[in-house]
Amino acid sequence: MTLDTLASLSPEQALNACQETSDTDNLAKFWEESLSEDPTELFCILEPSQWREAREWSGLNQDLDEAITRTATRIKQSPELSRLFWHAYWRTYLAPEPAPLSKWPTFTQILGDDGGIFYLLICLASIPLIRAWHAKMGIPEDITRHTTAQVHWRVHVHQGIHGRPGVEEGQLGWIRHYTRERYFRIGRLEYWLAPYKKWAERVYRNRETGEVLTFAGEGTRFDAKGRIFADEQNYQGGWISTYKRTQDYVEGHVIHPNGYGTPKQVKCTLKDWECLLEEGVMTLQLHIPFGGGMTPDACRESIQQAKTFFEAHFPNEPAVAITCGSWIFSPQLQECLPETSNLVAFQRELFLIPNPANGSNGLFFVFLKRGLPDFKTWPRETSVQRAILEYLEKGHIWGDGRMFFLLADAPRFGQQIYRSSWTSTEPNAETTNG
Ligand SMILES: CC(C)(COP(=O)(O)OP(=O)(O)OC[C@H]1O[C@@H](n2cnc3c(N)ncnc32)[C@H](O)[C@@H]1OP(=O)(O)O)[C@@H](O)C(=O)NCCC(=O)NCCS
């Protein structure tokens, strides 16, 4: 099979060979662009020596080798599958802008139970790219090995959803980040060095006492309890936040570190209070890989090591804070999980910020099911699953949450610094209302 044969195939021809009826619209995007890349190198991952090495780095065990061998052979033998592999690789890793593979074939007609292995091979192809990217940045090998192990969890998710190994094509968009961003696993957690940009909240620290205040964004609607919802109909009572900053002072509604808004309006002079978290400052965006065992010790060690690691490797771009949005920072976990839970203990160390609740945010990561909770069919196999469903059965509307943790506070992780200083914050700032 020559490259010219592959290059002459149209998206329709490739799809027909897979015997799938999915539409060609998304598949056809960038079809010509991917042709511009000589595929010889990207096909290397189909060779046993290459995928085996990547599989070992991924933390997957050799049980999968038979299925990978079968699938790699089928791809190499079929011009249509080869062209699709080339195109999928280009879109995932080489496209200048993200080009997700949504609505791509499942390959189950042509590959049967190995359909998801096509995407697993694309996923494994990230590993040589990550290794080369890390080597270029001078990252120690143990960090690279830890980081590449995320592939293992993509297979866990596919197994949970479909009952067989593979990778969901929708997961590949995230894998792309590892191959081109300053994104590393350090101990239990993963961190991505990137500017703080999307959030409306602004964080100030008292220059003398070190106390921290978080102002809600201008015009955010809160309900009477201090929650935010995606659907207007869920609001009962509440207020709309204000935020004003002049040359001399900042004034507005503040958020409690437990993740609920407060009707309290506070005014602070900028002589005494410094804005630390606002658009453009560098942050470590946190990501939490699957795997349980997020003990307070594991979290503390990871955060302290991350601070040291980024200071050493990226000294010219000092990060101010760790930030994250996830179901793991839902303030409602404090109401449904026991005090002894790892997640509740982690939350107490952080400054939580509310996020618009839509009834299901992030529950996929707990139940591997999409959409609103179904109390009859969703699994209750683990204590976390049972606790969340029992809580929601009482009529609560589920939402996720956001958080930040200032890196300067890393040595004091374990002392619940934001919550313990919350009451003493009040006398140092002027309360103007509520
Ligand atoms: C976040 C996470 C690491 C927290 O783990 P943890 O609280 O330290 O978990 P533990 O190991 O103490 O386990 C506590 C219980 O939760 C269960 N559990 C842990 N992770 C689970 C998950 N993802 N889904 C369902 N149950 C989970 C455990 O099985 C255990 O149940 P048991 O008491 O019945 O034995 C874990 O939930 C996880 O792996 N999540 C997936 C990744 C994720 O959600 N990332 C964020 C994406 S936005």
The ligand as a Tripos MOL2 file, in Angstrom:
@<TRIPOS>MOLECULE
LIG
   48    50     1     0     0
SMALL
NO_CHARGES

@<TRIPOS>ATOM
      1 C1        -11.1650   12.1700   43.4920 C.3       1 LIG1
      2 C2        -10.7510   10.8430   44.0100 C.3       1 LIG1
      3 C3         -9.3100   10.6460   43.6920 C.3       1 LIG1
      4 C4        -10.9960   10.8700   45.5180 C.3       1 LIG1
      5 O1        -10.6710    9.7190   46.0910 O.3       1 LIG1
      6 P1        -10.7030    9.4870   47.6840 P.3       1 LIG1
      7 O2        -11.7850   10.2590   48.3070 O.co2     1 LIG1
      8 O3         -9.3380    9.6420   48.2330 O.co2     1 LIG1
      9 O4        -11.1340    8.0130   47.6550 O.3       1 LIG1
     10 P2        -10.8060    6.8550   48.6790 P.3       1 LIG1
     11 O5         -9.6910    6.0510   48.0790 O.co2     1 LIG1
     12 O6        -10.6710    7.3550   50.0730 O.co2     1 LIG1
     13 O7        -12.1530    6.0660   48.5420 O.3       1 LIG1
     14 C5        -13.3180    6.4430   49.2440 C.3       1 LIG1
     15 C6        -14.4900    5.7330   48.6310 C.3       1 LIG1
     16 O8        -14.8090    6.4050   47.3900 O.3       1 LIG1
     17 C7        -14.8200    5.4670   46.3390 C.3       1 LIG1
     18 N1        -14.3420    6.1250   45.1500 N.ar      1 LIG1
     19 C8        -13.1340    6.6970   44.9420 C.ar      1 LIG1
     20 N2        -13.0880    7.1820   43.7130 N.ar      1 LIG1
     21 C9        -14.2690    6.9680   43.1340 C.ar      1 LIG1
     22 C10       -14.8050    7.2780   41.8670 C.ar      1 LIG1
     23 N3        -14.1340    7.9370   40.9370 N.pl3     1 LIG1
     24 N4        -16.0520    6.9060   41.6080 N.ar      1 LIG1
     25 C11       -16.7670    6.2540   42.5200 C.ar      1 LIG1
     26 N5        -16.3150    5.9420   43.7460 N.ar      1 LIG1
     27 C12       -15.0690    6.3020   44.0510 C.ar      1 LIG1
     28 C13       -13.8950    4.3550   46.7930 C.3       1 LIG1
     29 O9        -14.1820    3.1710   46.1070 O.3       1 LIG1
     30 C14       -14.2140    4.2770   48.2530 C.3       1 LIG1
     31 O10       -15.4340    3.5920   48.3930 O.3       1 LIG1
     32 P3        -15.7070    2.5750   49.6430 P.3       1 LIG1
     33 O11       -15.7310    3.4350   50.8850 O.co2     1 LIG1
     34 O12       -17.0380    1.9850   49.3230 O.co2     1 LIG1
     35 O13       -14.5760    1.6000   49.6630 O.co2     1 LIG1
     36 C15       -11.5490    9.7610   43.3330 C.3       1 LIG1
     37 O14       -12.8980   10.0610   43.5020 O.3       1 LIG1
     38 C16       -11.2500    9.5980   41.8650 C.2       1 LIG1
     39 O15       -10.4140    8.8200   41.4770 O.2       1 LIG1
     40 N6        -11.9930   10.3300   41.0180 N.am      1 LIG1
     41 C17       -11.8580   10.2750   39.5940 C.3       1 LIG1
     42 C18       -11.0820   11.4090   39.0590 C.3       1 LIG1
     43 C19       -11.8470   12.6710   39.0980 C.2       1 LIG1
     44 O16       -12.9930   12.7020   39.4500 O.2       1 LIG1
     45 N7        -11.1600   13.7460   38.7070 N.am      1 LIG1
     46 C20       -11.7340   15.0490   38.6320 C.3       1 LIG1
     47 C21       -12.2900   15.2880   37.3270 C.3       1 LIG1
     48 S1        -13.0580   16.8990   37.2530 S.3       1 LIG1
@<TRIPOS>BOND
     1     1     2 1
     2     2     3 1
     3     2     4 1
     4     2    36 1
     5     4     5 1
     6     5     6 1
     7     6     7 2
     8     6     8 1
     9     6     9 1
    10     9    10 1
    11    10    11 2
    12    10    12 1
    13    10    13 1
    14    13    14 1
    15    14    15 1
    16    15    16 1
    17    15    30 1
    18    16    17 1
    19    17    18 1
    20    17    28 1
    21    18    19 ar
    22    18    27 ar
    23    19    20 ar
    24    20    21 ar
    25    21    22 ar
    26    21    27 ar
    27    22    23 1
    28    22    24 ar
    29    24    25 ar
    30    25    26 ar
    31    26    27 ar
    32    28    29 1
    33    28    30 1
    34    30    31 1
    35    31    32 1
    36    32    33 2
    37    32    34 1
    38    32    35 1
    39    36    37 1
    40    36    38 1
    41    38    39 2
    42    38    40 1
    43    40    41 1
    44    41    42 1
    45    42    43 1
    46    43    44 2
    47    43    45 1
    48    45    46 1
    49    46    47 1
    50    47    48 1
@<TRIPOS>SUBSTRUCTURE
     1 LIG1         1 GROUP 0 **** ****
